[in-house]
Amino acid sequence: MSQGNTAPYGSWKSPITADLIVKGSIGLGQLKMDGDDVYWIEMRPSEGGRQVIVRRTIAAQNIDVTPREFNARTRVHEYGGGDYVAHNATVYFSNFADQQIYTQSSESAPRVISKDGVDSSVRYADAVVDEHRDRIVCIREDHRRQGRT
């Protein structure tokens, strides 16, 4: 048995780090149903904390919906709101890098649909699909001017 070292209180170096603890864990949240498919958000520490929309099909396949360059996450309310909605095999999500809303079906790449360009001072969350009026309704925060949200 090896002899341990004695160190002053609080100065010893632990081999257990925060990165080691969360490295293999995946956070799950925001479960949604769309027809026979189930969607959820996976937070992946191994990908820099990126949040990925995942779809589980009726054939029991898990498919990453959002490509690697997208992170389905919003900064609305600073702690985040609902990051996406799924409707008729299409997802609408807020992308963390620019805070804009994107649409994506299984056959297409994500396409921005909000009208604020790349100004991440405007943020979107908690979207719902208004099928009757063919529109998305959501919370919009506008931080371009001081005191206006």
C-alpha positions in Angstrom: 0.0 0.0 0.0 1.4 3.4 -1.0 1.9 6.1 1.6 -0.5 9.1 1.1 0.6 12.7 1.1 -0.6 15.2 3.7 -1.7 18.6 2.4 -3.2 21.7 4.0 -7.0 21.8 4.1 -8.5 22.7 0.7 -5.2 22.5 -1.2 -5.1 18.9 -2.3 -5.6 18.1 -6.0 -8.5 15.7 -6.8 -8.3 13.4 -9.8 -12.1 13.9 -10.1 -13.0 17.0 -12.2 -16.2 18.5 -13.4 -15.4 17.5 -17.0 -14.8 13.9 -15.9 -18.2 13.8 -14.2 -20.3 15.1 -17.1 -18.2 13.8 -20.0 -20.5 10.8 -20.7 -23.8 12.2 -19.5 -26.5 13.5 -21.8 -29.2 15.7 -20.5 -32.7 15.1 -21.9 -35.6 17.6 -22.0 -38.5 19.2 -23.9 -40.3 16.1 -24.9 -42.8 16.6 -27.8 -45.1 14.4 -29.8 -45.8 14.8 -33.5 -47.9 12.0 -35.0 -46.1 8.7 -34.4 -42.8 10.4 -33.7 -41.3 11.6 -30.4 -38.9 14.5 -30.2 -36.6 15.7 -27.5 -33.6 17.9 -26.8 -30.3 16.2 -25.9 -27.7 18.4 -24.2 -24.3 16.9 -25.2 -21.3 17.9 -23.0 -19.0 16.0 -25.4 -20.0 18.5 -28.2 -19.4 21.6 -26.1 -22.8 21.5 -24.5 -24.6 21.7 -27.8 -28.4 21.0 -27.7 -29.6 18.6 -30.4 -33.1 17.9 -31.4 -33.6 14.1 -31.7 -36.5 12.3 -33.3 -37.5 8.8 -32.5 -39.5 7.2 -35.3 -42.1 4.5 -35.2 -39.4 2.1 -36.4 -37.5 2.7 -33.1 -34.7 4.8 -34.8 -33.2 7.8 -33.0 -32.3 10.4 -35.6 -30.4 13.7 -34.9 -32.5 16.4 -36.5 -30.3 19.4 -36.1 -26.9 19.3 -37.9 -23.6 19.7 -36.0 -23.3 23.4 -36.8 -26.7 24.1 -35.1 -27.4 24.4 -31.4 -31.2 24.4 -30.6 -31.1 26.7 -27.7 -32.6 30.1 -26.9 -31.5 33.0 -24.6 -35.0 34.3 -24.1 -35.5 35.2 -20.4 -31.6 34.6 -20.2 -32.2 31.1 -18.8 -34.0 29.9 -21.9 -37.5 29.2 -22.9 -38.9 26.5 -25.2 -36.2 25.9 -27.8 -38.3 24.2 -30.5 -41.6 22.9 -31.7 -42.4 19.9 -34.0 -45.4 19.9 -36.3 -46.2 17.6 -39.3 -42.6 16.2 -39.5 -41.1 19.8 -39.5 -39.2 21.4 -36.6 -39.0 25.1 -35.9 -36.1 26.0 -33.5 -34.1 28.8 -32.1 -30.4 28.6 -33.0 -28.0 29.6 -30.2 -25.4 31.4 -32.3 -27.7 33.9 -33.9 -30.9 33.5 -31.9 -33.0 33.3 -35.1 -35.8 30.8 -35.8 -35.1 28.1 -38.3 -37.3 25.5 -40.0 -36.3 22.1 -41.0 -38.0 19.0 -42.4 -36.4 15.6 -42.7 -35.7 16.3 -46.4 -34.1 19.7 -46.0 -31.3 21.6 -44.3 -32.2 24.3 -41.7 -33.5 27.5 -43.2 -33.9 30.8 -41.3 -37.5 32.1 -41.2 -37.2 35.1 -38.7 -36.7 38.5 -40.3 -33.9 39.9 -38.0 -30.9 38.6 -40.0 -28.0 37.8 -37.8 -28.8 40.3 -35.0 -28.6 38.1 -31.9 -30.1 40.9 -29.9 -33.5 39.7 -31.1 -34.4 36.3 -29.5 -37.3 33.8 -29.9 -38.7 31.1 -27.7 -41.8 29.0 -26.8 -43.1 28.7 -30.4 -46.4 27.1 -31.3 -47.7 26.4 -34.7 -51.0 28.1 -35.7 -51.9 25.7 -38.5 -55.2 27.4 -39.2 -53.5 30.7 -40.0 -50.3 29.1 -41.4 -47.9 30.9 -38.9 -45.7 30.4 -35.9 -46.5 32.3 -32.7 -43.7 32.8 -30.2 -42.1 35.0 -27.6 -39.8 37.6 -29.1 -37.3 39.6 -27.0 -35.8 42.7 -28.6 -32.6 43.9 -26.9 -31.5 46.3 -29.6 -32.5 49.4 -27.6 -31.8 49.8 -23.8 -35.0 49.1 -21.7 -36.9 47.5 -24.5 -37.7 43.8 -24.4 
